[in-house]
Amino acid sequence: MTRLFRALPLCALAALSAGAQQATLDSATLAGFPWRTLGPANFEGRVADVVGIPSPSQTFFVAAAAGGIWKTTNGGVTFRPVFDDQRTVSMGALAIAPSDTQQVWAGTGEQNSRNTIEPGRGIFKSTDGGITWRSMGLERTQHIGRIVVHPTNPNIVYVAALGAAWTANPERGLYKTEDGGQSWKLVKFVSDRAGFVDVALDPKDPNTVWAASYERLRGPYFLTSGGPGSALWKSTDAGATWTEIRGGGFPETTKGRISLAIYPQDPNIVYTMIEADSVRGRTAAKGAPRGPKQKLGNGLYRPRDGGRTWEKMNDANTRPFYYSQVRVHPRNPDRVWFSSTPVLVSNDGGKTARTATQGIHVDHHAMWIDPAQPDHFIVGDDGGISITWDGGGTYDFPANLPIAQFYDVSFDFETPYNVCAGAQDNGSWCGPSRRKSGPVTNAYWSTISGGDGFYTAQHPAEPWVVFGESQGGNISRLNLRTGERASLVKPAWRPRYQQFEDSVLVTRGDTTQAETREQRDRIAALRARQRADSAQFDVRFNWETPYFLSTHNSDVMYVGGNRVLKSTRRGDSLYFISPDLSKQQRAKIDTSMNKTGGITLDATGAETYGTVVSLAESYVRPGFLYAGTDDGNVWTTTTDGATWEPIPATRFPGLPRGDVYVSRIEPSHFDSLSFYVAFDNHRWNDFTPYVYATIDGGRTFRSIAAGLPTGSADFVHVIREDPVSRDLLYVGTSVGAYVSLDRGASWQRFMTNLPTVPVFDLKIHPRDHELIAATHGRGLWVVDVTPLQQMAGSALTTVASAPTHLFTPKTGYEYGQGPAVGESSNGGGHKSFAAPSPAYGAEIVYRIAAGATPPAPVAAGSGPAADTTAGGSAG
């Protein structure tokens, strides 16, 4: 038997700081904890924009919605990330200067206002082809819809700034620079609620500018797309003065999102995708014949005279707030692409259309057409990018961009362990955390459920039994060995309602006979109970419904709706164990479920409100449960749901008043009275981190957020306590991961190799001592925290004071490996994704102080030692 030992250069250069008040690690020590990616890239992830350099160049850039910027110089065979070192990662728009393709502009903050939209930090510029970037201002605009660069003067740039998504703010509008971004002028401002989402220059006269203003607002329970600030504007003097497009067939009702595309050969032809309301509130005169049913003015419009008269070409415009893209062929004025759920294409200006993106993901947000070779174009959607060279007849899906937007992650206890996670609009996936030999490629990942993926679970004793869910709490259980799938049945009002209907029929009896007084009273009582029971069983489930298997009995499942449910049969026979735990704000709930969207109704369940969004059980005591809601309630029960105790918001010092989303509740692994609560108030445009700890069962709390960064998208998604050391805490925010070695008294950035990215979930594998991160933009990541667990708390002083320190090794395991899957033994080319596996074998980790002599490599058994320390002496 052969065992390998690796000696890791944990901190060869500097000492540790273990002061009386704070326990922190130096940069050299932190560098000894490198994260490694797991990917996958099977489905890539949501894309906000794509731009390229015309043929014969093979260079193009991809802006991931929350995964930064990626560049390829070989047509998509390989990519590299080029924006990882910035403090923002949410991307909106890209632009390349036509006269100097080394100049690339990036507008941060996604422009597609879905419920997980992340704010940006203004506009950035690269002068070396995207290798390095410099912030050029507009930091408070938060979201940027489009950038356009003058065709011959790269110093002239227009930026369509949408502004904040979650509130009104004055930092929005159409901005222009004439000095390459050194200064900006707001050339068109509409209101503090209406920014700009699109801008285009006349290809023959760049002093003629078209721009679309867009009024939209998101709230915790609603989306409003459209308002009086939405309009289409035209300037013929480079933005000095503006005329609003009105009349001539252009929609006269309230408008929402508008996008535009100018035909290069004849700029009088301007295609626009318009979200426009119907004529509301108009009633027909009494006795007048009923006219045709009103419909929205949404659709594709086109003028042939520069905007004086307009013709509606097509009614299609699904979910304008999320899609609404239009492109025209560079050489054919009647060939136009416009995006709804799939991209549609027309050869007659939009009069007739067909699907243009067969065989690839739907939900399209981006498209770049090579002007020198128009049959070559790239589309971007919720599933990454796809490339065509034959005008959309066939597509190449690279499957090599690891930009998955995962929400939550779980693990099993196989050797090596497997992880499962749910991704935005790409279902839930499972794959290995490593391989004995060779990388983890896409071939080792498999999907276990569809729709939008969220929480997953894996049975600890039977790892072939896994759970996945789609939006709205639609959970299923899958047996990976047999392929058997069971959809878990949620309690609903209708079955109980029908039971009462049957009782009413039995009570009434013969309907040919007059109803007796006794029957009438009995039926009235049944109807009253029917209404009450129906209301109790009318359960709401969040878009991201929390559920888990109990650590005390893995056949027990808990699920959070607006009430908490329990099953003792692996999700079968769910029953209620709580009342409605929300604030029961009926008007907000009704809006969230039936009226949200604005001009275009978009009641998809994404805003469903008044629900449990954080649910946990004590790791120490079964039946000790904790629940937090999206409207700010926190509850505990020590009786497995028999009784629930609310925790008033006043117990959380510094927490804003109102409905603050409870992003995570983390029970302690060490006692039943300690737990942690994280709040996320970004839905009220407050990006401050809020994290609290209690040691007395929730009677008092102290804030432990001091030391976490502020000033950007620093709101907290998750907090975890380490299962080995109670002094060791981890936090995931919308810009990264942080660690505390002193129970939250101080925090440090914990991101060696991990890019700036929203960290939505963290889990610690108790056997393998690895921290697993589910990021919402860069897939899954793992880091070994074994030495960190042995440095937390008072142990840090001991480690810091010793010239050398040998950490207790974690258990190493031998395991086999089957044949390589999906790989060629003769080489598979370069268009692939591969996550390198760590070296097989056990690990010995030690720390060397400055001036100390490193130990010699060691070996056990008959195999060699693998010494990976840095060469030379320590110092």
BATI-548717 format. One record per residue (C-alpha): residue in three letters; x, y, z. Coordinates in steps of 0.1 Angstrom, whole numbers, plus 5000, padded with zeros to 4 digits. Example, Ala and Ser with C-alpha at 12.3 -4.5 7.8 and 13.67 -1.06 7.14 Angstrom:
BEGIN
ALA512349555078SER513749895071
This chain:
BEGIN
MET500050005000THR501350354991ARG500650675009LEU501651014998PHE502351305022ARG502451665010ALA504051935030LEU502352265023PRO504052605025LEU501452755048CYS503353065059ALA507053065051LEU507453445054ALA505653615081ALA504353585116LEU500853565129SER499153845148ALA497353735180GLY496554045199ALA494454065230GLN491454215211GLN491754055176ALA493053735161THR494153785125LEU496353605100ASP499053765079SER498853765041ALA501453485038THR499353255059LEU496153345041ALA497953265008GLY498352905022PHE494652855018PRO493952844981TRP490452784969ARG490052554939THR487152554915LEU484852264909GLY482952434881PRO480952294864ALA480552444829ASN477952214815PHE475352494813GLU477652794819GLY475353064834ARG473553394828VAL475153634803ALA474454014803ASP476354114772VAL478653994744VAL480954214721GLY483654124696ILE486154254672PRO485054204635SER486553934614PRO489153824607SER489853864645GLN488553584667THR488453794698PHE485353864718PHE484353934754VAL481553794775ALA480053984804ALA478553734829ALA475653864849ALA477553804882GLY480753634870GLY482853914856ILE484353954821TRP485853674800LYS487953704769THR488753474741THR491153524713ASN490453204694GLY486653224688GLY485553064720VAL487852764722THR489352894754PHE488553184777ARG490253364805PRO488753584832VAL489953944830PHE488054124857ASP488553914888ASP490654164908GLN487954434909ARG485654494939THR482554444917VAL481554154895SER477954224884MET478154314847GLY475754514826ALA477354634793LEU480454604772ALA481754814743ILE484854814721ALA486055134705PRO485755074667SER488755294660ASP490955144687THR490054784696GLN492454784725GLN490055024743VAL487354824760TRP484654974782ALA482654784809GLY479554904826THR478954724859GLY475554634874GLU473254404855GLN470554574835ASN468054284835SER466054354867ARG465354014880ASN464953934917THR468653844922ILE470054154905GLU473354274919PRO474554634919GLY477754754902ARG480255024909GLY480155244877ILE482155224845PHE485655074838LYS488055114809SER490854904796THR493455034772ASP495254704767GLY492554484753GLY490854394786ILE493954274805THR493854554831TRP491054784841ARG490655134856SER487555274872MET486355574853GLY483555694876LEU479755694877GLU479955464908ARG476555554921THR474655464889GLN474555104902HIS473354954868ILE474455034833GLY472254934803ARG474455014773ILE477655184762VAL478455314727VAL481755454715HIS482155714687PRO483155534655THR486255744648ASN486955924681PRO487455674710ASN487455954736ILE483756014729VAL481555764748TYR477855754758VAL476755554788ALA473055464794ALA472855454832LEU469755284846GLY470355394882ALA469555204914ALA467054914910TRP465754924946THR465155294951ALA464955624934ASN468355804930PRO469556104909GLU472655934896ARG471055804865GLY470555924829LEU472555944797TYR476156034803LYS478756144778THR482556194779GLU484656364754ASP487956304771GLY488055924774GLY486255914808GLN488256174826SER485056374830TRP481356304824LYS478456524815LEU474856424821VAL473456504787LYS469956374793PHE468156344827VAL464556244830SER463856184867ASP465356014897ARG463155714889ALA463955694852GLY467355604839PHE468555504805VAL468755144792ASP469855174756VAL471755414734ALA472855404697LEU474655624673ASP473555684637PRO476255484617LYS476455754590ASP476156054613PRO477455994649ASN476056334660THR472556174657VAL471955984689TRP469055764699ALA468455674735ALA465755494755SER464855604790TYR463355344813GLU461455384846ARG461555074867LEU461654984903ARG462154674923GLY460954614958PRO461054324982TYR457654194969PHE457154364935LEU458554474902THR457254774884SER458454794849GLY457255114832GLY456155464841PRO455955824828GLY459755844826SER460055574799ALA460455714764LEU462455714732TRP464656014725LYS466556154695SER469256414693THR470856554661ASP473556764678ALA475556494697GLY473356514728ALA473056884733THR469356894728TRP466756614726THR463356544711GLU460956284725ILE459556054698ARG455856094698GLY452956034674GLY453055884639GLY452055544652PHE454555534681PRO452755404712GLU451055684731THR450355494763THR452755454793LYS455855274782GLY458355054799ARG461554904786ILE462655004750SER465554874730LEU466754984696ALA468854884666ILE469755114636TYR470154964602PRO473755064592GLN473055114555ASP470055334560PRO469755494594ASN466155604587ILE465255244596VAL465355194634TYR463954884649THR462654914685MET461354664709ILE458754854730GLU456954774762ALA453754974761ASP450554974781SER447054934768VAL444455214773ARG443355154809GLY440355294826ARG438255354795THR434655224797ALA432255184769ALA429055384769LYS426055204783GLY424355004755ALA427255044731PRO428554724715ARG431454564731GLY434654624712PRO437654404708LYS439554314740GLN442354554747LYS445854424745LEU449254574755GLY451154774729ASN454154554734GLY456054454703LEU458454534675TYR458154874658ARG459955024628PRO460055364610ARG461455414575ASP461755794578GLY463955844608GLY461155824634ARG458356044620THR456055754613TRP456055404629GLU454655074619LYS454054794644MET455654484629ASN455054214655ASP453254174688ALA455953954704ASN457654094735THR457653844763ARG458953964797PRO460354294784PHE462054374817TYR464254064814TYR464854024776SER463854304751GLN466854294727VAL466754364690ARG469354344663VAL469254414625HIS471354244599PRO474154474588ARG473254424551ASN469654334550PRO467054584564ASP464354324566ARG466254054585VAL465754134622TRP466253934654PHE464254024685SER464353834718SER461553714739THR462053374756PRO463753234725VAL465253474699LEU462853524670VAL464053604635SER462253754606ASN463053804569ASP460254054563GLY460854314589GLY459054134616LYS455754054599THR456353684602ALA458953524625ARG460253194637THR462553074664ALA466153164656THR467852974685GLN466852614682GLY468652364704ILE470152604729HIS469052764761VAL466253014762ASP465953354780HIS468153564758HIS469853894769ALA472753954745MET473753924709TRP476754034689ILE476754014651ASP480054024633PRO479654314609ALA482254174585GLN480753834585PRO477053854595ASP476453484594HIS478753464624PHE477053584656ILE477053504693VAL474053494716GLY474053514754ASP471253384776ASP470553224810GLY472652924798GLY475853104787ILE476753174751SER476253004718ILE478053064685THR476853024650TRP478753054617ASP475752984594GLY473253254604GLY471653054632GLY471252734613THR473452554638TYR475052654671ASP478252564689PHE477752564727PRO481252584741ALA480452454777ASN483752594790LEU482652904809PRO482252824846ILE479853104854ALA477052914871GLN474853104895PHE474352854923TYR472052934952ASP472752654977VAL475052354981SER475052014999PHE477351725002ASP477451355010PHE479851115027GLU481150914998THR484950894993PRO485651134977TYR482451314987ASN480051454961VAL478351784961CYS474951894947ALA473752244941GLY470952434925ALA471552694898GLN469552984883ASP467452854855ASN469652554850GLY468252304875SER470252114902TRP473451924895CYS475651674913GLY479351594908PRO482551484926SER484651704948ARG487851554933ARG489251254914LYS492051024924SER493851114891GLY492851364865PRO490651674866VAL486951694872THR485351764838ASN481851834827ALA481451464820TYR481351384858TRP478351614865SER474751514861THR471451704866ILE468951574892SER466151824887GLY465052104864GLY463652454863ASP465452704885GLY467552494909PHE467852594946TYR468352384977THR469552024974ALA470051744999GLN471851414999HIS470951135023PRO474051075045ALA473550695048GLU472250635013PRO474050884991TRP472250754960VAL469050924974VAL469151294965PHE466751584966GLY466351884943GLU463852154938SER462552404914GLN461052744921GLY458152764945GLY459052464967ASN458552194941ILE460851934957SER461551594942ARG463451294955LEU465551084931ASN467150744935LEU470350764914ARG470650384913THR467150314899GLY466150644884GLU462950644905ARG461650994911ALA459051114935SER457651464936LEU456851564971VAL453251654977LYS452751994994PRO449552035015ALA447052234995TRP443652385002ARG441752204974PRO441651844988ARG440351965022TYR437852195004GLN436451904985GLN436051705017PHE433851975031GLU431951984998ASP431251615002SER430051665038VAL427751945026LEU426151715000VAL425651435025THR424151685050ARG421751835024GLY420551495013ASP417551494989THR417551824971THR413951774960GLN412851824996ALA412852155014GLU415952235034THR415352195071ARG416552445097GLU418852185112GLN420452115078ARG420852485071ASP422652545104ARG424852235098ILE425752345063ALA426552695075ALA428952555101LEU430552335075ARG431052625051ALA432652835079ARG435052545087GLN435652505049ARG436752865046ALA438952865077ASP440652535067SER441152645031ALA442852965043GLN445152755066PHE446052525038ASP446652795012VAL450452785017ARG452953015000PHE456352904991ASN459253134983TRP461053124949GLU463952974969THR462252744994PRO464452625022TYR464452255032PHE466852015049LEU467251665063SER467651655100THR471151585112HIS469651375140ASN467451155118SER468151185081ASP464651045072VAL463151355088MET462751655065TYR461752015073VAL460452255047GLY459652625049GLY456552785033ASN454753065051ARG454352775076VAL456952515085LEU456252155074LYS457751825085SER457951475072THR459251165089ARG459250975056ARG461951145035GLY459551415023ASP456451205019SER453351295040LEU454351655048TYR452351815076PHE452352155093ILE454152215125SER453752595127PRO451252875121ASP451853135095LEU455253285106SER455153585083LYS453753925092GLN450753845070GLN450754175052ARG447954075029ALA448254365004LYS451954304999ILE451353924995ASP448553984970THR450754214950SER453653974951MET451553684938ASN449053844915LYS449954204904THR453754234901GLY455454324869GLY454254674860ILE452954724825THR453454364816LEU452154124843ASP454953904856ALA453453704884THR455753404880GLY456353344917ALA459653514918GLU458353784942THR456053564964TYR456253724998GLY455553655034THR457453325035VAL460153145055VAL463453195037SER465853065064LEU465252745083ALA467552545105GLU467652285133SER470052285162TYR473052055156VAL472951965193ARG469251915202PRO466651765179GLY463451965175PHE465152295183LEU464252485152TYR464852835139ALA462953015112GLY463353355095THR461153525070ASP461553755040ASP459554025059GLY461754025089ASN460353785115VAL462653545134TRP461153255153THR462452965175THR460852655189THR462252405214THR459352165210ASP459652065173GLY456952315164ALA454452255191THR454952615202TRP456952905186GLU458453205202PRO459053525182ILE462253715186PRO461554095183ALA463554295159THR464454525187ARG466854265201PHE469154315172PRO471054635178GLY471554855148LEU469154665126PRO466954895105ARG463254905112GLY460954745087ASP460854415068VAL464454315067TYR465053985049VAL466553705072SER469153565049ARG470553295073ILE470153145107GLU473052925118PRO472752715150SER475952645170HIS477552305168PHE478452325205ASP475352425225SER471652475220LEU471552835233SER473952985208PHE473153075172TYR473753335146VAL471453545124ALA472353725092PHE470053995077ASP470054115041ASN468454465035HIS469654524999ARG465954504988TRP465554835004ASN468854964988ASP470754915020PHE473954715013THR475254705049PRO476254375064TYR474154275094VAL475253975114TYR474353885150ALA475153625177THR473453505208ILE474553285236ASP471353285256GLY468753135233GLY467853465216ARG467153675246THR469953915237PHE472053955206ARG475354135198SER476354255164ILE479454085150ALA479554275117ALA482254515127GLY485254455105LEU483254335075PRO483754575046THR481154835036GLY480655065007SER479854814980ALA477554514976ASP478554395011PHE475254255022VAL475453905038HIS473953595023VAL475253335047ILE477153285080ARG478552945092GLU480152825124ASP482952575120PRO481952235134VAL485452175149SER486252515164ARG483452745177ASP485753045174LEU485952995136LEU483253165116TYR482753215078VAL480653475060GLY479553495024THR478653835009SER477853964975VAL481554034968GLY483253734985ALA484153525015TYR485453635049VAL486753445080SER486853525117LEU489153335142ASP487653505172ARG483853455170GLY483253765149ALA485354015169SER487454065137TRP487153955101GLN489553905072ARG489153855035PHE489453485028MET489753464990THR493053324978ASN492353214942LEU488653294948PRO487453574924THR485253854935VAL481853694933PRO478553674953VAL478853384978PHE475353264984ASP476052955005LEU478852795025LYS479052445040ILE481852275059HIS482451905053PRO482951765088ARG484951465077ASP487151615050HIS487451955067GLU486752145035LEU484752465031ILE482452455001ALA481152774985ALA478152804962THR478853124943HIS476253304922GLY478353364892ARG481453144893GLY480152794902LEU481352594931TRP484652634950VAL486452434978VAL489252515002ASP490852295029VAL490552455063THR492152185085PRO494952415097LEU492552705101GLN490452495125GLN493652445146MET494552815147ALA491252965158GLY490653115192SER493353085219ALA495252835198LEU496453115175THR498853245202THR500452895206VAL500852865168ALA502253215164SER504853185192ALA506452865180PRO509252865154THR507752565137HIS504352415142LEU503052075129PHE499252075125THR497451755133PRO496851585099LYS493351515089THR492651145080GLY493651045046TYR491650795027GLU492450545000TYR489950504972GLY489850364937GLN488750524905GLY486750394876PRO487550454839ALA487750814828VAL484350944816GLY483851134784GLU487551164776SER489651064747SER492850864754ASN494451044725GLY493651404736GLY490351574735GLY491351914722HIS491152244741LYS487552344741SER486752184774PHE486352264811ALA488652084836ALA488852154873PRO492152024886SER492051774915PRO494351804944ALA497151554948TYR496051204959GLY497251104994ALA497451235029GLU498651585038ILE501051705064VAL500852075070TYR503252285091ARG504052645097ILE507652785096ALA508453105113ALA511053345099GLY514553215102ALA513452855111THR514652555092PRO512052365073PRO511651995081ALA512651725057PRO510151555035VAL508651245051ALA507150935037ALA505250635049GLY504750285035SER506550205004GLY505650514984PRO507550844979ALA506951164997ALA505651464977ASP507251774991THR505552084978THR507252345000ALA508952634984GLY512652584977GLY515352734999SER515352825036ALA512552995054GLY512853365060
